[in-house]
Amino acid sequence: MSEERSIGVIGVGWVGLVTATCFAELGHRVIAVDIDAAKVDALSRGEVPIHEPGVEELLERNGERLRFTTEMAEVLDDARFLFCCVDTPPTYSGDADLSRVQAVLAQLHGGGDHALVMKSTVPAGTGSAIRRDAPDLTYVSCPEFLKEGSAVDDFLHPDRVVIGADPGDEWAADGVEEIYRTVGGELVRTDVASAEMIKLASNAFLATKISFVNEIANVCESVGADVTEVARGMGLDKRIGASFLRAGIGYGGSCFPKDTQALKQLAGNTGYHFQLLTAVIEVNELQKRRVMQKLEKHLGSLVGKKVALLGLAFKPDTDDMREATSLVLASRLQGEGANVSGYDPVAEHPARQLLPKVEFCDSAEQALEGANAAILVTEWPEFAELDWASLAKRMANPLLIDGRNFLDPDKVRAAGFAYEGIGRPNGGGGPPSNAGEDDRGAKSPQR
């Protein structure tokens, strides 16, 4: 790799922007391209269009190494290694939509001396299909394993870096390895199809752990056990591990729902019925709806009742609303005749586009005013600092459904609330043993 040439990043959405700014932080010159001219202009001015801790600081600190453009020709002139970070959303069939990847390929003119490095999550077999259609293209799979809210740290201090290349493209794999040389982590060199499958299998397995502990939580409620204690005891077994054993009201976001569905669909397209993953997906969808039973147990009919949603984003430290549990809850509540208020410290703008009938509030206090119940949907740290005794007096009926087992049940009950967690006995229990772990295993400052 010539030191004079930049690294190219194609697509500056969440993954692309984190990738571009982190490469610049590592000392590389970076040129990033996107078809959204307004986004490119904003980034060129130093304005970050997403909420991801650390990105704004990296952009400001490394502005001289970063260039943003709408012209692919500029990237091809200046960069040899092209990291593809475009979106691959699910289609109605559950397959990944690769139209944006295809649009990138159409601009590479047979490949030349460039190497296309696939960061976007694509089905296993995509690289082989691309090579069949463009045999002169040099192709490397280098999947991302970033968690929203801690993506910068994940990029700069990874558990592993996976690089997949087929025979004849070893020079490109060597170049990608050199780019990542200073970040550490275990290096996994493999073939393209295996690299693609590592990403899908990893997310599917983590989603399986979440759905499993949520099923355990539901059984715990029936027998009077506390799932936080059960999960703590399980997690001490090194064969199981403590991560992703936090019961709640379902996972969401940009990766787990999409990747589990994509892997299930990939298996189905080959004629194999992935029974376990089918159950994982079903459990997650049902878990989001179990909250309704808890509300109705306390309130009876929800017609005309006001229910406040505390947190709307799918997890803390992000404004991402993709597959957020709040979307399902708001829809179900309104379907039952309830009035829904909501508050989120950063996700209000995207949430307004998706929840037009929700009353958006400027604070948790405002959202809870006159409410018959509150549901803690997203474990933002500020919710742990609220004056719950004061909030109980603001509500028409102080009922709290803690959908993330985030708060201390005894303290909330002492503040005057009827408290229900997920998989916890009505009689109490201390603070959650692994409070702060989100559905993808990241830790927030208090989380």
VMD Tcl script that draws the C-alpha trace (Angstrom):
set ca {
  {0.00 0.00 0.00}
  {1.42 3.37 -1.01}
  {1.75 5.72 1.94}
  {0.82 8.64 -0.30}
  {-2.63 7.27 -0.99}
  {-5.67 7.71 1.24}
  {-8.00 5.08 2.57}
  {-11.38 5.28 0.85}
  {-14.64 4.92 2.78}
  {-17.84 4.49 0.77}
  {-20.95 5.55 2.67}
  {-20.82 7.76 5.75}
  {-23.73 6.48 7.74}
  {-23.09 5.23 11.27}
  {-20.57 2.50 10.35}
  {-18.89 4.57 7.64}
  {-18.45 7.67 9.77}
  {-17.03 5.70 12.70}
  {-14.71 3.87 10.30}
  {-13.52 7.07 8.60}
  {-12.88 9.02 11.81}
  {-11.16 6.09 13.52}
  {-8.86 5.47 10.56}
  {-7.94 9.14 10.71}
  {-7.29 8.80 14.44}
  {-4.87 5.96 13.61}
  {-2.92 8.39 11.43}
  {-4.27 7.53 7.97}
  {-5.45 10.02 5.41}
  {-9.08 9.26 4.59}
  {-11.41 10.27 1.77}
  {-15.07 9.39 2.33}
  {-17.86 9.52 -0.25}
  {-21.63 9.61 0.14}
  {-24.51 10.37 -2.23}
  {-26.16 12.66 0.36}
  {-24.77 16.09 -0.49}
  {-26.26 17.72 2.63}
  {-24.55 15.17 4.86}
  {-21.23 15.64 3.06}
  {-21.48 19.43 3.42}
  {-22.29 19.12 7.13}
  {-19.36 16.78 7.77}
  {-17.04 19.06 5.82}
  {-18.04 21.81 8.25}
  {-17.32 19.53 11.21}
  {-20.99 18.83 11.99}
  {-21.84 15.24 12.97}
  {-25.30 14.02 11.86}
  {-25.46 11.05 14.25}
  {-25.27 10.64 18.02}
  {-22.26 8.46 18.75}
  {-19.96 9.32 21.67}
  {-16.45 10.26 20.57}
  {-17.07 10.75 16.85}
  {-17.39 14.53 17.02}
  {-14.12 14.77 18.93}
  {-12.32 12.54 16.41}
  {-13.64 14.60 13.52}
  {-12.47 17.81 15.13}
  {-9.05 16.44 16.09}
  {-8.32 14.82 12.72}
  {-9.96 17.26 10.31}
  {-6.77 17.68 8.29}
  {-6.67 13.96 7.53}
  {-10.35 13.68 6.56}
  {-12.00 14.72 3.32}
  {-15.65 14.21 2.37}
  {-17.01 14.22 -1.17}
  {-19.98 13.18 -3.30}
  {-17.75 12.15 -6.23}
  {-16.64 8.52 -6.43}
  {-14.06 9.50 -9.04}
  {-12.17 11.47 -6.40}
  {-12.03 8.41 -4.17}
  {-10.82 6.16 -6.99}
  {-8.08 8.66 -7.84}
  {-6.85 9.01 -4.26}
  {-7.41 5.62 -2.62}
  {-6.55 2.01 -3.38}
  {-8.35 0.33 -0.50}
  {-12.07 1.10 -0.59}
  {-13.99 0.22 2.56}
  {-17.65 -0.30 1.62}
  {-19.93 0.83 4.46}
  {-23.28 1.22 2.72}
  {-26.55 0.11 4.28}
  {-27.94 -3.38 3.56}
  {-31.46 -3.24 5.06}
  {-33.82 -6.21 5.03}
  {-36.33 -6.59 2.24}
  {-39.91 -7.75 2.74}
  {-38.72 -11.33 2.16}
  {-36.12 -11.05 4.93}
  {-33.20 -11.11 2.51}
  {-30.59 -8.35 2.65}
  {-31.13 -5.53 0.16}
  {-27.82 -5.36 -1.73}
  {-28.87 -2.64 -4.16}
  {-26.50 -0.11 -2.57}
  {-23.62 -2.59 -2.80}
  {-24.46 -3.18 -6.45}
  {-24.48 0.58 -7.05}
  {-20.95 0.76 -5.64}
  {-19.77 -2.12 -7.82}
  {-21.14 -0.41 -10.92}
  {-18.74 2.48 -10.32}
  {-15.56 0.44 -9.94}
  {-15.05 -0.18 -13.67}
  {-13.79 -3.73 -13.33}
  {-11.72 -3.05 -10.23}
  {-8.42 -1.74 -11.68}
  {-5.79 -1.74 -8.94}
  {-8.38 -1.13 -6.23}
  {-9.43 -3.52 -3.48}
  {-13.04 -3.45 -2.33}
  {-13.13 -4.17 1.41}
  {-16.64 -5.09 2.53}
  {-17.58 -3.64 5.91}
  {-21.33 -3.77 5.23}
  {-23.07 -6.83 6.63}
  {-23.88 -9.08 3.68}
  {-25.12 -12.67 3.41}
  {-22.51 -15.42 3.30}
  {-21.84 -16.09 -0.36}
  {-22.06 -12.45 -1.44}
  {-18.33 -12.20 -2.08}
  {-18.37 -15.31 -4.26}
  {-21.30 -13.95 -6.25}
  {-19.53 -10.62 -6.75}
  {-16.38 -12.35 -7.95}
  {-18.36 -14.41 -10.45}
  {-19.90 -11.24 -11.89}
  {-16.66 -9.24 -11.73}
  {-13.74 -11.70 -11.90}
  {-11.15 -8.91 -12.14}
  {-12.30 -7.28 -8.89}
  {-10.14 -7.69 -5.80}
  {-12.46 -8.37 -2.88}
  {-11.85 -8.63 0.87}
  {-14.41 -9.25 3.63}
  {-13.70 -7.31 6.84}
  {-16.94 -7.26 8.87}
  {-17.54 -4.70 11.60}
  {-18.30 -5.62 15.20}
  {-19.26 -2.24 16.59}
  {-21.78 -1.52 19.34}
  {-23.73 1.69 19.16}
  {-22.77 3.91 22.06}
  {-19.24 2.48 22.28}
  {-18.30 2.18 18.61}
  {-15.16 4.30 18.76}
  {-13.67 2.21 21.56}
  {-14.77 -0.99 19.82}
  {-13.01 0.09 16.63}
  {-9.77 1.20 18.28}
  {-9.64 -1.71 20.77}
  {-11.33 -4.69 19.06}
  {-11.66 -8.23 20.35}
  {-10.74 -9.45 16.89}
  {-10.19 -8.26 13.34}
  {-11.61 -10.64 10.75}
  {-10.11 -10.52 7.24}
  {-11.43 -12.85 4.56}
  {-9.81 -13.21 1.16}
  {-9.78 -15.93 -1.47}
  {-6.71 -17.23 -3.36}
  {-5.17 -14.56 -5.57}
  {-6.25 -11.68 -3.32}
  {-3.75 -12.23 -0.53}
  {-2.00 -8.94 -1.34}
  {-5.20 -7.08 -0.50}
  {-5.69 -9.01 2.74}
  {-2.09 -8.18 3.66}
  {-2.81 -4.51 2.99}
  {-5.92 -4.52 5.18}
  {-3.96 -6.26 7.92}
  {-1.33 -3.51 7.73}
  {-4.02 -0.83 8.03}
  {-5.26 -2.44 11.24}
  {-1.76 -3.25 12.51}
  {-1.83 -0.85 15.47}
  {-5.28 -1.62 16.90}
  {-4.51 -4.97 18.52}
  {-7.04 -7.73 19.00}
  {-6.90 -11.28 17.64}
  {-6.36 -11.41 13.88}
  {-8.54 -13.94 12.05}
  {-7.40 -14.59 8.45}
  {-9.84 -16.79 6.59}
  {-11.75 -17.18 3.33}
  {-14.43 -14.71 2.26}
  {-17.48 -16.90 2.90}
  {-16.29 -17.79 6.41}
  {-15.62 -14.13 7.24}
  {-19.12 -13.22 6.10}
  {-20.60 -16.02 8.19}
  {-18.63 -15.02 11.31}
  {-20.50 -11.72 11.46}
  {-23.97 -13.23 11.04}
  {-23.28 -16.16 13.38}
  {-21.87 -13.90 16.10}
  {-24.92 -11.65 16.21}
  {-27.31 -14.58 15.97}
  {-25.63 -16.29 18.93}
  {-25.77 -13.16 21.07}
  {-29.44 -12.68 20.17}
  {-29.99 -16.30 21.22}
  {-28.51 -15.62 24.66}
  {-30.81 -12.63 25.10}
  {-33.93 -14.54 24.07}
  {-32.91 -17.46 26.29}
  {-32.55 -15.31 29.41}
  {-35.85 -13.60 28.60}
  {-37.53 -17.01 28.50}
  {-35.88 -17.82 31.83}
  {-37.21 -14.50 33.18}
  {-40.74 -15.46 32.22}
  {-40.38 -18.78 34.06}
  {-38.88 -16.95 37.06}
  {-42.01 -14.81 37.32}
  {-44.11 -17.98 37.51}
  {-42.05 -19.66 40.25}
  {-41.03 -16.62 42.30}
  {-37.34 -16.60 41.35}
  {-35.30 -13.47 40.57}
  {-33.80 -13.59 37.09}
  {-31.02 -11.16 38.05}
  {-29.80 -13.66 40.64}
  {-30.30 -16.58 38.25}
  {-28.33 -14.80 35.52}
  {-25.55 -13.88 37.95}
  {-25.21 -17.49 39.03}
  {-25.22 -18.69 35.43}
  {-22.73 -16.10 34.28}
  {-20.10 -17.18 36.80}
  {-19.75 -20.40 34.81}
  {-16.90 -19.63 32.40}
  {-18.51 -21.82 29.77}
  {-21.53 -19.50 29.76}
  {-20.16 -16.07 30.65}
  {-22.01 -13.11 32.13}
  {-22.52 -10.99 29.02}
  {-25.90 -10.87 27.27}
  {-27.71 -12.48 30.21}
  {-29.69 -9.39 31.10}
  {-33.43 -9.92 30.93}
  {-35.59 -7.17 29.48}
  {-38.26 -6.33 26.95}
  {-36.42 -7.44 23.85}
  {-33.46 -6.48 21.70}
  {-33.62 -4.00 18.84}
  {-31.31 -1.80 16.82}
  {-29.63 -2.03 13.47}
  {-27.89 -5.41 13.81}
  {-29.54 -8.12 15.87}
  {-33.00 -8.08 14.27}
  {-31.61 -7.69 10.76}
  {-28.81 -10.21 11.06}
  {-30.86 -12.93 12.78}
  {-33.55 -12.59 10.12}
  {-30.93 -12.56 7.36}
  {-29.27 -15.74 8.64}
  {-32.62 -17.47 9.00}
  {-33.51 -16.43 5.45}
  {-30.10 -17.48 4.12}
  {-30.62 -20.93 5.61}
  {-34.16 -21.07 4.24}
  {-32.98 -20.20 0.75}
  {-30.81 -23.33 0.83}
  {-33.73 -25.47 1.99}
  {-32.71 -25.63 5.66}
  {-35.16 -24.63 8.39}
  {-33.20 -22.92 11.16}
  {-35.54 -23.89 14.01}
  {-33.53 -22.40 16.88}
  {-33.18 -19.00 15.23}
  {-36.87 -18.99 14.34}
  {-37.65 -19.41 18.04}
  {-35.16 -16.68 19.02}
  {-36.92 -14.19 16.76}
  {-40.38 -15.21 17.96}
  {-39.40 -14.94 21.63}
  {-38.01 -11.44 21.08}
  {-41.20 -10.22 19.44}
  {-43.40 -11.73 22.16}
  {-41.20 -10.24 24.90}
  {-41.96 -6.71 23.71}
  {-45.66 -7.39 24.13}
  {-45.61 -8.99 27.60}
  {-45.56 -5.52 29.13}
  {-49.22 -5.17 28.19}
  {-50.14 -8.02 30.54}
  {-48.37 -6.29 33.42}
  {-50.19 -3.02 32.75}
  {-53.59 -4.67 32.49}
  {-52.98 -6.61 35.73}
  {-52.75 -3.29 37.57}
  {-54.97 -1.00 35.52}
  {-57.54 -3.23 33.89}
  {-58.71 -1.59 30.68}
  {-56.22 0.84 29.18}
  {-58.87 2.93 27.42}
  {-58.28 6.57 28.25}
  {-55.31 5.80 30.50}
  {-52.08 7.77 30.11}
  {-48.90 5.69 29.85}
  {-45.46 7.33 29.78}
  {-42.52 5.79 27.93}
  {-39.18 6.66 29.52}
  {-36.64 6.30 26.73}
  {-37.44 5.73 23.07}
  {-34.13 4.78 21.41}
  {-33.37 1.07 21.25}
  {-30.51 1.54 23.76}
  {-28.71 4.35 25.61}
  {-26.04 6.58 24.04}
  {-27.67 6.52 20.63}
  {-30.55 8.15 18.81}
  {-31.17 5.01 16.76}
  {-34.84 4.06 16.55}
  {-34.42 1.04 14.29}
  {-36.43 -1.89 15.69}
  {-36.79 0.00 18.99}
  {-39.09 -1.65 21.51}
  {-40.79 1.72 22.03}
  {-42.27 1.47 18.53}
  {-44.09 -1.76 19.38}
  {-45.16 -0.54 22.81}
  {-46.55 2.76 21.55}
  {-48.49 1.01 18.81}
  {-49.93 -1.63 21.17}
  {-50.84 0.95 23.82}
  {-52.61 3.16 21.33}
  {-54.35 0.11 19.90}
  {-55.75 -0.55 23.38}
  {-57.03 3.01 23.66}
  {-54.28 4.48 25.85}
  {-52.77 7.94 25.52}
  {-48.99 7.74 25.21}
  {-46.40 10.31 26.28}
  {-42.68 9.84 25.76}
  {-39.32 11.30 26.63}
  {-35.83 10.53 25.35}
  {-32.77 12.75 25.89}
  {-31.46 12.42 22.30}
  {-33.86 10.40 20.11}
  {-36.85 12.76 20.01}
  {-36.26 13.97 16.44}
  {-36.14 10.54 14.75}
  {-38.86 9.27 17.08}
  {-41.26 12.04 16.00}
  {-41.07 10.77 12.43}
  {-42.09 7.27 13.52}
  {-44.54 8.00 16.36}
  {-46.73 10.87 15.21}
  {-49.48 10.21 17.78}
  {-47.20 10.21 20.83}
  {-47.07 13.30 23.07}
  {-43.37 14.18 23.17}
  {-42.11 15.81 26.35}
  {-39.03 17.81 27.29}
  {-38.35 15.87 30.48}
  {-39.24 12.70 32.34}
  {-41.15 14.81 34.85}
  {-43.35 16.25 32.10}
  {-43.97 12.83 30.58}
  {-45.08 11.40 33.94}
  {-47.40 14.28 34.85}
  {-50.86 12.76 35.41}
  {-49.80 9.36 34.05}
  {-51.44 6.12 35.15}
  {-48.27 4.13 34.50}
  {-44.67 4.51 33.34}
  {-42.57 2.05 31.35}
  {-38.79 2.36 31.52}
  {-37.88 1.38 27.96}
  {-34.30 2.66 27.59}
  {-31.88 2.64 30.51}
  {-30.53 6.16 30.17}
  {-28.31 6.89 33.22}
  {-30.30 10.02 34.06}
  {-33.32 7.90 34.93}
  {-31.40 6.42 37.88}
  {-30.95 9.94 39.25}
  {-34.63 10.96 39.16}
  {-36.46 11.95 42.34}
  {-38.91 9.06 42.22}
  {-40.74 10.11 45.39}
  {-41.54 13.46 43.79}
  {-42.54 11.76 40.56}
  {-44.96 9.44 42.35}
  {-46.91 12.51 43.52}
  {-47.12 13.84 39.96}
  {-48.75 10.68 38.63}
  {-52.41 9.74 38.74}
  {-51.30 6.22 39.62}
  {-47.64 5.56 40.53}
  {-46.98 2.34 38.64}
  {-43.57 1.63 37.08}
  {-42.77 -1.23 34.71}
  {-38.98 -1.44 34.65}
  {-38.42 -2.98 31.25}
  {-34.65 -3.18 31.70}
  {-34.36 -4.15 35.39}
  {-32.38 -0.95 35.67}
  {-33.63 0.54 38.93}
  {-33.44 -0.66 42.53}
  {-36.91 -2.15 43.20}
  {-36.78 -1.45 46.94}
  {-35.96 2.23 46.45}
  {-38.67 2.68 43.83}
  {-41.26 0.97 46.04}
  {-40.15 3.06 49.01}
  {-40.78 6.14 46.85}
  {-44.43 5.12 46.62}
  {-44.53 3.14 43.39}
  {-45.98 -0.20 42.50}
  {-42.92 -1.70 40.79}
  {-42.66 -4.55 38.32}
  {-39.45 -5.66 36.65}
  {-38.83 -8.45 34.18}
  {-38.46 -11.88 35.77}
  {-38.32 -10.49 39.30}
  {-40.55 -11.37 42.26}
  {-43.00 -8.75 43.47}
  {-41.44 -8.83 46.93}
  {-38.28 -6.91 46.14}
  {-34.72 -7.70 45.21}
  {-31.66 -5.50 45.19}
  {-30.17 -3.58 42.30}
  {-29.60 -5.66 39.16}
  {-26.31 -7.52 39.32}
  {-25.27 -6.46 35.83}
  {-27.15 -3.17 35.56}
  {-25.90 -1.17 32.67}
  {-25.32 -3.86 30.07}
  {-27.36 -3.12 26.98}
  {-28.82 -5.72 24.65}
  {-25.57 -5.82 22.73}
  {-23.27 -6.06 25.73}
  {-21.95 -2.50 25.90}
  {-21.48 -0.55 29.11}
  {-22.57 3.02 29.57}
  {-20.94 5.33 32.16}
  {-23.20 4.06 34.94}
  {-24.87 1.41 32.89}
}
mol new
graphics top color blue
foreach p $ca { graphics top sphere $p radius 0.5 }
foreach p [lrange $ca 0 end-1] q [lrange $ca 1 end] { graphics top cylinder $p $q radius 0.2 }
display resetview
